[in-house]
Amino acid sequence: MKLLESQKNYRAQNRPAGRSIKIQHQASIIHNFKWLVLIILLIIGACEEKIPTLQTVEAPLEFVSITSYADTLNFAQRTIEPSLGKSDILFVGNDEHVYAYTLLKFANLSALPDTLDSLISVSLNLQTYHQFQLEVLENQSIDISIFQLNNSGIDSWTEDSTNFKVNNDDLKYLTSHLFSESDTLSIPLDTNLVASWHDSSNTDYTLVLQQSDTSLSSIQAIYSKDAQLYPWLEVIYIQDGARDTIKIIPSEDLSILSFKTSENPESHMFINSGRSSYSYIKFNFEDELHDENTVIAQANLHLTIDTVQSQLYGENFHLYFNFLDSALLADQNYNPLYDIYNHHYPVGSTDTVAIIDIKKLIQGVVSFDNIDNHGIVIWAPPTVLNISTFCFCNPSDQNPVNIRPYLEILTMKEQ
């Protein structure tokens, strides 16, 4: 017991001394750290004048902005005869802008057996794409009339036809059917029609689709044979006592378009995928871009869209553009549709301006001797899902300067 009390007394006597030693040790560490920081600062201060400074040099590249306005360009426009072959969409209808009808040719009957016991039924099946109507007529059903075209033994049209027009005297009425959007139209036809095609007593393989009441403002769009949702004839027949069904896809189809809108080429240029109109403009920028070492950092063609005169069917529209060759410029039969579609620009249905990046074209003129500036041709191929017409303000003096086309170029080269 005495030994335990002695140990407690010893600890009590030495506890303050232990605290004093610990505090003295911490004070020594802080004192040494302050001296170390002071020494480091003195070393940095002594070496500051010996650290070399980088000399700023002049920028290695020079940027120059060039703008070509309406008074530095030439403008011209051409129109190809209206037709819409080899397109994914076919049109039937009438509005303030266009009258359209469709031809379907069923010349390929090889799917039918050579001999038939009887034909049970024949129906024309159409996959609808969209119906374009004014707001006051929206969702109104429109009658589509089906005719047979009498060609008098002569095949009168192909998908490449541009001047073909249907003569109403050569049309034989077959039936009518209501167009309903987002649906498959199944239109019953007389079996005698296919029977006469099958036995070759009738070689008028063309069906004509027209809007029955042309006083109504509406455009109906259906998928063509070039689309996945193609039209077809469904033929149900009996052969050797057995019932069978086949599909006959059109061998050719074509929309014929008649545009009503009066265009004023004096103040506007029109790009249309159905009319296949195109324009070309030439900016005279060579005098300012004569150094072949110049790099085109940016080149934008600015075109103002006249939203009032533009007629839009659908939302998707692409402008295609390329440089003209001098021989093509002189050729009255020149058609840009046969050009390679390397350059294109998407245009939205609500856009008010098109800003087209033509940097690669301008660079080609500057850097290569074999590319001359004969102008830029702008067009829309008739393979889009609409027959829209975009109207752009041209360089005419009739238009204010701020809405005329202009070319903005940013160049860069070494100093």
BELJOWO-V366609 format. One record per residue. RES is the residue in one small letter. SS is DSSP state (@ for helix, = for strand, . for the rest). PHI is phi as a letter, one per 30 degrees, with the letter a starting at -180 (none if undefined). Layout:
# BELJOWO-V366609
<<RES & SS & PHI> <RES & SS & PHI>>
This chain:
# BELJOWO-V366609
<<m & . & none> <k & @ & d> <l & @ & d> <l & @ & d> <e & @ & d> <s & @ & d> <q & @ & d> <k & @ & d> <n & @ & d> <y & @ & d> <r & @ & d> <a & @ & d> <q & @ & d> <n & @ & c> <r & @ & d> <p & @ & d> <a & @ & d> <g & @ & d> <r & @ & d> <s & @ & d> <i & @ & d> <k & @ & d> <i & @ & d> <q & @ & d> <h & @ & d> <q & @ & d> <a & @ & d> <s & @ & d> <i & @ & d> <i & @ & d> <h & @ & d> <n & @ & d> <f & @ & d> <k & @ & d> <w & @ & d> <l & @ & d> <v & @ & d> <l & @ & d> <i & @ & d> <i & @ & d> <l & @ & d> <l & @ & d> <i & @ & d> <i & @ & d> <g & @ & d> <a & @ & d> <c & @ & c> <e & @ & e> <e & @ & d> <k & @ & d> <i & . & d> <p & . & d> <t & . & c> <l & . & d> <q & . & d> <t & . & d> <v & . & c> <e & . & d> <a & . & e> <p & . & d> <l & = & c> <e & = & c> <f & = & c> <v & = & b> <s & = & c> <i & = & b> <t & = & b> <s & = & c> <y & . & c> <a & @ & d> <d & @ & d> <t & @ & c> <l & = & b> <n & = & c> <f & = & b> <a & = & a> <q & = & b> <r & = & b> <t & = & b> <i & . & c> <e & . & e> <p & . & d> <s & . & a> <l & = & b> <g & = & c> <k & . & h> <s & . & c> <d & . & d> <i & = & b> <l & = & c> <f & = & b> <v & = & b> <g & = & l> <n & = & a> <d & . & a> <e & . & d> <h & . & c> <v & = & a> <y & = & c> <a & = & b> <y & = & b> <t & = & b> <l & = & c> <l & = & b> <k & = & c> <f & . & c> <a & . & d> <n & . & c> <l & . & c> <s & . & d> <a & . & d> <l & . & d> <p & . & d> <d & . & d> <t & . & b> <l & . & b> <d & . & d> <s & = & a> <l & = & c> <i & = & d> <s & = & a> <v & = & b> <s & = & b> <l & = & c> <n & = & c> <l & = & b> <q & = & c> <t & = & d> <y & = & c> <h & = & a> <q & = & b> <f & = & c> <q & = & b> <l & . & d> <e & @ & e> <v & @ & d> <l & @ & c> <e & . & e> <n & . & i> <q & . & d> <s & . & d> <i & = & b> <d & = & d> <i & = & c> <s & = & c> <i & = & c> <f & = & b> <q & = & c> <l & = & c> <n & . & d> <n & . & c> <s & . & h> <g & . & i> <i & . & c> <d & . & d> <s & . & c> <w & . & a> <t & . & b> <e & . & d> <d & . & c> <s & . & d> <t & . & b> <n & . & c> <f & . & d> <k & . & b> <v & . & d> <n & . & c> <n & @ & e> <d & @ & d> <d & @ & c> <l & = & c> <k & = & c> <y & = & d> <l & = & c> <t & = & a> <s & = & b> <h & = & a> <l & = & d> <f & = & d> <s & . & b> <e & . & d> <s & . & h> <d & . & a> <t & = & c> <l & = & d> <s & = & c> <i & = & c> <p & = & d> <l & = & b> <d & . & d> <t & @ & d> <n & @ & d> <l & @ & d> <v & @ & d> <a & @ & d> <s & @ & d> <w & @ & d> <h & @ & d> <d & . & c> <s & . & i> <s & . & d> <n & . & b> <t & . & c> <d & . & d> <y & . & d> <t & = & c> <l & = & c> <v & = & c> <l & = & c> <q & = & b> <q & = & d> <s & . & d> <d & . & c> <t & . & d> <s & . & d> <l & . & d> <s & . & c> <s & = & a> <i & = & b> <q & = & c> <a & = & b> <i & = & b> <y & = & d> <s & . & c> <k & . & d> <d & . & d> <a & . & c> <q & . & d> <l & . & c> <y & . & d> <p & . & d> <w & = & a> <l & = & c> <e & = & c> <v & = & c> <i & = & c> <y & = & b> <i & = & b> <q & = & b> <d & . & h> <g & . & i> <a & = & c> <r & = & d> <d & = & b> <t & = & b> <i & = & b> <k & = & c> <i & = & c> <i & . & d> <p & . & e> <s & . & d> <e & = & a> <d & = & b> <l & = & a> <s & = & c> <i & = & c> <l & = & c> <s & = & b> <f & = & d> <k & . & c> <t & . & d> <s & . & d> <e & . & c> <n & . & c> <p & . & d> <e & . & d> <s & . & b> <h & = & b> <m & = & b> <f & = & c> <i & = & c> <n & = & b> <s & . & d> <g & . & c> <r & . & d> <s & . & h> <s & = & d> <y & = & b> <s & = & b> <y & = & b> <i & = & b> <k & = & b> <f & = & c> <n & . & c> <f & . & c> <e & . & d> <d & . & d> <e & . & c> <l & . & b> <h & . & c> <d & . & c> <e & . & d> <n & . & d> <t & . & d> <v & = & c> <i & = & d> <a & = & d> <q & = & a> <a & = & b> <n & = & b> <l & = & c> <h & = & c> <l & = & b> <t & = & d> <i & = & c> <d & . & d> <t & . & d> <v & . & d> <q & . & d> <s & . & d> <q & = & c> <l & . & c> <y & . & c> <g & . & j> <e & . & c> <n & . & c> <f & = & b> <h & = & b> <l & = & c> <y & = & c> <f & = & b> <n & = & a> <f & = & d> <l & . & d> <d & . & c> <s & @ & e> <a & @ & d> <l & @ & d> <l & @ & d> <a & @ & d> <d & . & d> <q & . & d> <n & . & c> <y & . & d> <n & . & b> <p & @ & d> <l & @ & d> <y & @ & c> <d & . & d> <i & . & d> <y & . & d> <n & . & d> <h & . & b> <h & = & b> <y & = & b> <p & = & d> <v & = & b> <g & . & d> <s & . & d> <t & . & c> <d & . & d> <t & . & c> <v & = & b> <a & = & c> <i & = & c> <i & = & c> <d & = & d> <i & . & c> <k & @ & e> <k & @ & d> <l & @ & d> <i & @ & d> <q & @ & d> <g & @ & d> <v & @ & d> <v & @ & d> <s & @ & c> <f & . & b> <d & . & d> <n & . & d> <i & . & c> <d & . & c> <n & . & c> <h & . & c> <g & . & j> <i & = & c> <v & = & c> <i & = & b> <w & = & a> <a & . & b> <p & . & d> <p & . & d> <t & . & b> <v & . & d> <l & . & d> <n & . & a> <i & . & c> <s & . & d> <t & = & b> <f & = & c> <c & = & c> <f & = & c> <c & = & d> <n & . & c> <p & . & d> <s & . & e> <d & . & d> <q & . & d> <n & . & c> <p & . & e> <v & @ & e> <n & @ & d> <i & @ & c> <r & . & d> <p & . & d> <y & = & a> <l & = & c> <e & = & c> <i & = & b> <l & = & c> <t & = & c> <m & = & b> <k & = & a> <e & = & d> <q & . & d>>
